[in-house]
Amino acid sequence: MRATDSLALPKVLLVQDGLWALFKPAGMPVHPVGGDAAVQDLVSWAVASASAPPELAPIHRLDLGTSGLVLMSPDPALRARL
């Protein structure tokens, strides 16, 4: 395994006070894309693999080709404040 291989996987970095911070690898969409269940997105991954609540939604997005930190919350009021 190369050092960069671990960057290709999404990760939960922090869960605190209703705020979720996740690492999004390049090439993974933030949210479901056009009903294509074959494309794994970060929100669906978090709900299925990281025990995130089904109401989890992004506060912002990153482009498909960009990797980095994505903030999410299941709380609509928190998302609106941020």
Secondary structure by P-SEA (a helix, b strand, c coil): ccccccccccccccccccbbbbbbcccccccccccccccccaaaaaacccccccccccccccccccbbbbbbbccaaaaaac
